């Protein structure tokens, strides 16, 4: 290990410094900091990468067995096509020099043109390391949609939607907040992406679900909700644990530097997730006299999403409060969507959309220095309100227009026969469980 560390130190120290690479805001840094920052960003990027497995398992577990392989393929292709499209276009749109709306340079990520990525000059890591960390964020924003549209969307249409999210929808609003765009000028703060990543995915998912319509049999003619059980709760539970672990890359990694703040960020992340899960469990137990596994799991994810905006700028006690608030909110959101006959099989819109917005707004109250509850004025909260409204409107509006055009051109929903039989058979000619009696699992 000592030999490996020493070798990496001299390798990185020997690399040329192109702006970001070995510099912070144009000033040279010590080689050992360059090494540590780079290693930290790459390791946390790998943790966020592993979240893709968590999403796949949660979505598959919460849906029916006849669609499990389809869920896995969608999550796989989110990462595959998202990596290519974000490298070619999305990273430049998000972080490239341009105007207050979008970046217009830095396409086909090229470290020799590092000046195009001036919005990232606050971090010392190489351009490629910065891209690696950001591309897995882009894949996260896209894959949130997968669960919401599960069991009824054409695979080919979904792939196109995934590309649109990682090249247009996510990078544009990301540029507004993180790439030198106009939201930074109004004081909007979203440290790791409650709104920039999660609510973008949640509101884009809402647009897709409205266009798709609910699954067959989800609502009766009288408007009552028919529960469609997921086929594998243990898989969904393991997926949540993987996501929670990956969040230690998502939030602490957003420092893009190995500094002392990562300890606080990890603690606030942990407490918010625990609080959200406990409150969701407690409320559902009080209402129904049983411990609801699905809602308890989604409560943890709600807490993680809710704290993501303020994980670096809140106290542990504030993190507990934020987690508790979003833990209740996710339950209310799920119930409201069902009343509106908006069918989201995994609760993605509620977890990522509603709790992403709420978590970002709550930072306006709980920020340790600028928060309303800490004696600061209304200005910071005003910036948060502007930011969440703008990002939600952009994500929903742009996704709705793009997906509606796609629907008119080629259709995005499978046939009734395909939906009833299951997408695994019709879309992939495969079964996730070929040796089981599928009639017992559907």
PAGU-527905 format. One record per residue (C-alpha): residue number from 1; residue in three letters; x, y, z. Coordinates in steps of 0.1 Angstrom, whole numbers. Example, Ala and Ser with C-alpha at 12.3 -4.5 7.8 and 13.67 -1.06 7.14 Angstrom:
residues 2
k | r | x | y | z
1 | ala | 123 | -45 | 78
2 | ser | 137 | -11 | 71
***
This chain:
residues 442
k | r | x | y | z
1 | unk | 0 | 0 | 0
2 | unk | 28 | 24 | 9
3 | unk | 45 | 16 | -25
4 | unk | 13 | 22 | -43
5 | unk | 6 | 55 | -26
6 | unk | 42 | 67 | -32
7 | unk | 39 | 58 | -69
8 | unk | 6 | 76 | -73
9 | unk | 21 | 107 | -56
10 | unk | 50 | 110 | -80
11 | unk | 28 | 102 | -110
12 | unk | 3 | 129 | -102
13 | unk | 30 | 154 | -92
14 | unk | 46 | 149 | -126
15 | unk | 14 | 157 | -145
16 | unk | 12 | 191 | -163
17 | unk | -10 | 216 | -146
18 | unk | -37 | 229 | -170
19 | unk | -57 | 253 | -149
20 | unk | -78 | 230 | -127
21 | unk | -52 | 203 | -128
22 | unk | -30 | 211 | -98
23 | unk | -45 | 245 | -92
24 | unk | -73 | 261 | -73
25 | unk | -86 | 293 | -89
26 | unk | -54 | 296 | -108
27 | unk | -31 | 292 | -78
28 | unk | -7 | 262 | -76
29 | unk | -13 | 238 | -47
30 | unk | 9 | 213 | -30
31 | unk | 14 | 180 | -49
32 | unk | 2 | 160 | -19
33 | unk | -31 | 179 | -19
34 | unk | -34 | 173 | -56
35 | unk | -29 | 136 | -50
36 | unk | -54 | 134 | -20
37 | unk | -80 | 155 | -38
38 | unk | -78 | 133 | -69
39 | unk | -80 | 101 | -50
40 | unk | -109 | 113 | -29
41 | unk | -129 | 123 | -60
42 | unk | -122 | 91 | -78
43 | unk | -131 | 69 | -48
44 | unk | -163 | 88 | -41
45 | unk | -172 | 87 | -78
46 | unk | -170 | 49 | -76
47 | unk | -194 | 49 | -46
48 | unk | -219 | 70 | -66
49 | unk | -214 | 46 | -95
50 | unk | -224 | 17 | -72
51 | unk | -257 | 36 | -65
52 | unk | -268 | 25 | -99
53 | unk | -269 | -11 | -86
54 | unk | -290 | 2 | -57
55 | unk | -315 | 19 | -79
56 | unk | -318 | -12 | -100
57 | unk | -325 | -34 | -70
58 | unk | -350 | -10 | -54
59 | unk | -369 | -5 | -86
60 | unk | -369 | -42 | -95
61 | unk | -379 | -52 | -59
62 | unk | -408 | -28 | -58
63 | unk | -422 | -40 | -92
64 | unk | -434 | -74 | -105
65 | unk | -412 | -103 | -114
66 | unk | -423 | -102 | -151
67 | unk | -406 | -69 | -155
68 | unk | -374 | -74 | -135
69 | unk | -350 | -79 | -164
70 | unk | -365 | -48 | -181
71 | unk | -357 | -28 | -150
72 | unk | -322 | -40 | -149
73 | unk | -317 | -32 | -186
74 | unk | -330 | 3 | -182
75 | unk | -306 | 10 | -153
76 | unk | -277 | -5 | -172
77 | unk | -285 | 17 | -203
78 | unk | -289 | 48 | -181
79 | unk | -252 | 44 | -173
80 | unk | -241 | 33 | -207
81 | unk | -258 | 59 | -229
82 | unk | -255 | 85 | -202
83 | unk | -218 | 82 | -199
84 | unk | -213 | 87 | -237
85 | unk | -239 | 115 | -241
86 | unk | -227 | 134 | -210
87 | unk | -191 | 131 | -222
88 | unk | -199 | 143 | -257
89 | unk | -224 | 171 | -248
90 | unk | -237 | 172 | -213
91 | unk | -205 | 181 | -194
92 | unk | -199 | 210 | -217
93 | unk | -235 | 222 | -214
94 | unk | -233 | 221 | -177
95 | unk | -198 | 233 | -169
96 | unk | -185 | 248 | -201
97 | unk | -181 | 285 | -207
98 | unk | -211 | 300 | -224
99 | unk | -239 | 322 | -211
100 | unk | -261 | 323 | -180
101 | unk | -285 | 297 | -196
102 | unk | -260 | 270 | -207
103 | unk | -224 | 262 | -215
104 | unk | -215 | 264 | -252
105 | unk | -179 | 250 | -250
106 | unk | -160 | 221 | -236
107 | unk | -178 | 193 | -255
108 | unk | -161 | 159 | -259
109 | unk | -142 | 164 | -226
110 | unk | -107 | 175 | -234
111 | unk | -82 | 184 | -205
112 | unk | -60 | 204 | -230
113 | unk | -89 | 229 | -232
114 | unk | -92 | 232 | -194
115 | unk | -100 | 269 | -196
116 | unk | -134 | 260 | -210
117 | unk | -143 | 246 | -175
118 | unk | -136 | 277 | -155
119 | unk | -167 | 271 | -134
120 | unk | -148 | 242 | -118
121 | unk | -117 | 263 | -110
122 | unk | -125 | 260 | -73
123 | unk | -113 | 223 | -73
124 | unk | -78 | 211 | -80
125 | unk | -86 | 177 | -95
126 | unk | -78 | 168 | -131
127 | unk | -106 | 174 | -156
128 | unk | -110 | 137 | -162
129 | unk | -116 | 131 | -124
130 | unk | -141 | 160 | -123
131 | unk | -159 | 145 | -153
132 | unk | -159 | 110 | -137
133 | unk | -176 | 124 | -106
134 | unk | -201 | 144 | -125
135 | unk | -211 | 117 | -150
136 | unk | -224 | 94 | -123
137 | unk | -245 | 123 | -110
138 | unk | -260 | 126 | -145
139 | unk | -268 | 89 | -146
140 | unk | -285 | 92 | -112
141 | unk | -308 | 120 | -125
142 | unk | -317 | 99 | -155
143 | unk | -323 | 66 | -136
144 | unk | -348 | 82 | -112
145 | unk | -372 | 82 | -141
146 | unk | -368 | 44 | -146
147 | unk | -387 | 34 | -115
148 | unk | -416 | 59 | -120
149 | unk | -423 | 47 | -155
150 | unk | -418 | 10 | -147
151 | unk | -438 | -18 | -163
152 | unk | -454 | 1 | -192
153 | unk | -428 | 21 | -212
154 | unk | -412 | 10 | -244
155 | unk | -375 | 2 | -240
156 | unk | -365 | 20 | -271
157 | unk | -384 | 52 | -261
158 | unk | -369 | 50 | -226
159 | unk | -334 | 50 | -240
160 | unk | -341 | 81 | -260
161 | unk | -355 | 98 | -229
162 | unk | -324 | 89 | -209
163 | unk | -302 | 105 | -236
164 | unk | -323 | 137 | -235
165 | unk | -320 | 139 | -197
166 | unk | -282 | 137 | -197
167 | unk | -276 | 160 | -227
168 | unk | -303 | 187 | -222
169 | unk | -326 | 186 | -192
170 | unk | -301 | 179 | -164
171 | unk | -271 | 198 | -177
172 | unk | -290 | 231 | -184
173 | unk | -304 | 235 | -149
174 | unk | -271 | 222 | -135
175 | unk | -254 | 250 | -154
176 | unk | -277 | 275 | -137
177 | unk | -267 | 264 | -102
178 | unk | -232 | 249 | -105
179 | unk | -218 | 259 | -139
180 | unk | -217 | 297 | -135
181 | unk | -253 | 303 | -146
182 | unk | -278 | 327 | -133
183 | unk | -290 | 309 | -102
184 | unk | -256 | 313 | -86
185 | unk | -261 | 351 | -88
186 | unk | -293 | 350 | -67
187 | unk | -276 | 332 | -39
188 | unk | -291 | 298 | -45
189 | unk | -273 | 270 | -27
190 | unk | -276 | 233 | -33
191 | unk | -244 | 216 | -21
192 | unk | -248 | 181 | -35
193 | unk | -280 | 182 | -55
194 | unk | -313 | 179 | -37
195 | unk | -328 | 200 | -65
196 | unk | -300 | 200 | -91
197 | unk | -300 | 162 | -93
198 | unk | -329 | 147 | -75
199 | unk | -358 | 171 | -81
200 | unk | -347 | 172 | -118
201 | unk | -351 | 135 | -120
202 | unk | -383 | 136 | -100
203 | unk | -401 | 162 | -120
204 | unk | -389 | 148 | -153
205 | unk | -404 | 115 | -140
206 | unk | -437 | 133 | -132
207 | unk | -439 | 146 | -168
208 | unk | -432 | 111 | -182
209 | unk | -458 | 94 | -159
210 | unk | -485 | 119 | -168
211 | unk | -480 | 112 | -205
212 | unk | -478 | 75 | -200
213 | unk | -508 | 71 | -177
214 | unk | -512 | 45 | -149
215 | unk | -506 | 8 | -152
216 | unk | -535 | -15 | -162
217 | unk | -555 | -23 | -131
218 | unk | -539 | 2 | -108
219 | unk | -571 | 22 | -102
220 | unk | -606 | 9 | -103
221 | unk | -634 | 25 | -122
222 | unk | -645 | 42 | -90
223 | unk | -610 | 57 | -86
224 | unk | -599 | 34 | -57
225 | unk | -563 | 24 | -55
226 | unk | -554 | -12 | -61
227 | unk | -521 | -22 | -45
228 | unk | -498 | -39 | -69
229 | unk | -472 | -57 | -47
230 | unk | -435 | -57 | -56
231 | unk | -421 | -91 | -60
232 | unk | -389 | -89 | -39
233 | unk | -388 | -68 | -8
234 | unk | -354 | -82 | 3
235 | unk | -340 | -71 | -30
236 | unk | -355 | -36 | -25
237 | unk | -341 | -35 | 11
238 | unk | -306 | -44 | -1
239 | unk | -309 | -17 | -28
240 | unk | -317 | 9 | -2
241 | unk | -287 | -1 | 19
242 | unk | -265 | 2 | -13
243 | unk | -280 | 36 | -20
244 | unk | -274 | 48 | 15
245 | unk | -238 | 36 | 13
246 | unk | -234 | 53 | -21
247 | unk | -246 | 86 | -6
248 | unk | -213 | 87 | 14
249 | unk | -198 | 93 | -20
250 | unk | -226 | 115 | -33
251 | unk | -226 | 141 | -4
252 | unk | -190 | 140 | 11
253 | unk | -176 | 136 | -24
254 | unk | -192 | 169 | -35
255 | unk | -164 | 187 | -17
256 | unk | -143 | 175 | -46
257 | unk | -114 | 178 | -21
258 | unk | -101 | 157 | 8
259 | unk | -107 | 182 | 36
260 | unk | -120 | 182 | 72
261 | unk | -156 | 190 | 62
262 | unk | -163 | 155 | 50
263 | unk | -168 | 142 | 86
264 | unk | -197 | 166 | 93
265 | unk | -212 | 159 | 59
266 | unk | -212 | 121 | 65
267 | unk | -228 | 126 | 100
268 | unk | -256 | 149 | 87
269 | unk | -262 | 124 | 59
270 | unk | -265 | 95 | 83
271 | unk | -288 | 113 | 108
272 | unk | -312 | 126 | 82
273 | unk | -316 | 92 | 66
274 | unk | -321 | 75 | 100
275 | unk | -346 | 102 | 110
276 | unk | -365 | 100 | 78
277 | unk | -368 | 63 | 80
278 | unk | -378 | 62 | 116
279 | unk | -405 | 89 | 112
280 | unk | -419 | 71 | 81
281 | unk | -420 | 39 | 101
282 | unk | -436 | 55 | 131
283 | unk | -463 | 74 | 112
284 | unk | -473 | 44 | 91
285 | unk | -474 | 22 | 123
286 | unk | -496 | 47 | 141
287 | unk | -519 | 49 | 111
288 | unk | -521 | 12 | 101
289 | unk | -509 | -7 | 132
290 | unk | -482 | -24 | 112
291 | unk | -446 | -17 | 103
292 | unk | -447 | -9 | 65
293 | unk | -414 | -20 | 50
294 | unk | -418 | -1 | 17
295 | unk | -426 | 32 | 34
296 | unk | -398 | 27 | 59
297 | unk | -373 | 22 | 31
298 | unk | -386 | 52 | 12
299 | unk | -384 | 73 | 44
300 | unk | -346 | 66 | 45
301 | unk | -343 | 77 | 8
302 | unk | -364 | 108 | 15
303 | unk | -340 | 117 | 43
304 | unk | -310 | 112 | 21
305 | unk | -325 | 133 | -7
306 | unk | -337 | 160 | 18
307 | unk | -303 | 165 | 34
308 | unk | -283 | 165 | 2
309 | unk | -287 | 203 | -4
310 | unk | -275 | 213 | 31
311 | unk | -253 | 184 | 43
312 | unk | -223 | 207 | 45
313 | unk | -241 | 237 | 61
314 | unk | -263 | 222 | 88
315 | unk | -258 | 209 | 123
316 | unk | -265 | 172 | 132
317 | unk | -296 | 184 | 151
318 | unk | -309 | 203 | 120
319 | unk | -302 | 171 | 99
320 | unk | -325 | 152 | 123
321 | unk | -352 | 178 | 119
322 | unk | -349 | 179 | 81
323 | unk | -350 | 141 | 79
324 | unk | -381 | 140 | 101
325 | unk | -399 | 166 | 80
326 | unk | -392 | 149 | 47
327 | unk | -401 | 115 | 63
328 | unk | -436 | 128 | 68
329 | unk | -437 | 146 | 34
330 | unk | -429 | 115 | 14
331 | unk | -459 | 97 | 29
332 | unk | -482 | 127 | 21
333 | unk | -468 | 129 | -14
334 | unk | -474 | 93 | -22
335 | unk | -510 | 95 | -9
336 | unk | -516 | 127 | -29
337 | unk | -503 | 112 | -62
338 | unk | -525 | 82 | -57
339 | unk | -555 | 105 | -52
340 | unk | -546 | 122 | -85
341 | unk | -542 | 88 | -102
342 | unk | -505 | 94 | -109
343 | unk | -490 | 59 | -108
344 | unk | -455 | 58 | -96
345 | unk | -446 | 21 | -87
346 | unk | -416 | 29 | -66
347 | unk | -424 | 64 | -51
348 | unk | -396 | 81 | -71
349 | unk | -415 | 113 | -78
350 | unk | -423 | 117 | -40
351 | unk | -388 | 107 | -28
352 | unk | -367 | 126 | -53
353 | unk | -391 | 153 | -66
354 | unk | -411 | 164 | -35
355 | unk | -383 | 157 | -10
356 | unk | -357 | 173 | -32
357 | unk | -376 | 205 | -33
358 | unk | -385 | 205 | 3
359 | unk | -349 | 197 | 14
360 | unk | -336 | 226 | -6
361 | unk | -362 | 250 | 9
362 | unk | -355 | 237 | 44
363 | unk | -319 | 248 | 40
364 | unk | -332 | 283 | 39
365 | unk | -344 | 278 | 75
366 | unk | -316 | 255 | 89
367 | unk | -284 | 268 | 73
368 | unk | -260 | 273 | 102
369 | unk | -252 | 309 | 92
370 | unk | -278 | 321 | 67
371 | unk | -309 | 302 | 79
372 | unk | -340 | 320 | 90
373 | unk | -341 | 299 | 123
374 | unk | -306 | 311 | 131
375 | unk | -314 | 348 | 130
376 | unk | -306 | 356 | 94
377 | unk | -329 | 375 | 71
378 | unk | -352 | 364 | 43
379 | unk | -327 | 369 | 15
380 | unk | -312 | 335 | 15
381 | unk | -345 | 317 | 17
382 | unk | -357 | 339 | -12
383 | unk | -329 | 326 | -33
384 | unk | -338 | 290 | -24
385 | unk | -374 | 296 | -34
386 | unk | -364 | 310 | -67
387 | unk | -340 | 281 | -73
388 | unk | -363 | 253 | -66
389 | unk | -391 | 269 | -86
390 | unk | -369 | 275 | -116
391 | unk | -354 | 240 | -116
392 | unk | -387 | 222 | -110
393 | unk | -404 | 242 | -138
394 | unk | -375 | 236 | -162
395 | unk | -373 | 199 | -154
396 | unk | -410 | 193 | -157
397 | unk | -416 | 216 | -187
398 | unk | -387 | 206 | -208
399 | unk | -392 | 169 | -201
400 | unk | -429 | 171 | -208
401 | unk | -423 | 188 | -242
402 | unk | -395 | 164 | -253
403 | unk | -413 | 133 | -241
404 | unk | -446 | 144 | -257
405 | unk | -429 | 150 | -290
406 | unk | -414 | 115 | -287
407 | unk | -447 | 100 | -279
408 | unk | -463 | 116 | -310
409 | unk | -435 | 104 | -332
410 | unk | -431 | 68 | -321
411 | unk | -452 | 62 | -290
412 | unk | -438 | 55 | -256
413 | unk | -462 | 30 | -241
414 | unk | -462 | -7 | -248
415 | unk | -494 | -25 | -260
416 | unk | -519 | -39 | -235
417 | unk | -508 | -74 | -244
418 | unk | -472 | -66 | -238
419 | unk | -480 | -50 | -204
420 | unk | -501 | -79 | -192
421 | unk | -475 | -105 | -203
422 | unk | -446 | -85 | -190
423 | unk | -419 | -65 | -206
424 | unk | -392 | -91 | -200
425 | unk | -407 | -114 | -225
426 | unk | -417 | -89 | -252
427 | unk | -389 | -64 | -249
428 | unk | -360 | -88 | -242
429 | unk | -371 | -123 | -249
430 | unk | -359 | -133 | -214
431 | unk | -371 | -140 | -179
432 | unk | -354 | -128 | -147
433 | unk | -365 | -161 | -130
434 | unk | -367 | -188 | -157
435 | unk | -368 | -217 | -133
436 | unk | -397 | -204 | -112
437 | unk | -434 | -206 | -116
438 | unk | -440 | -171 | -128
439 | unk | -477 | -173 | -123
440 | unk | -470 | -173 | -86
441 | unk | -448 | -142 | -89
442 | unk | -467 | -119 | -113
***
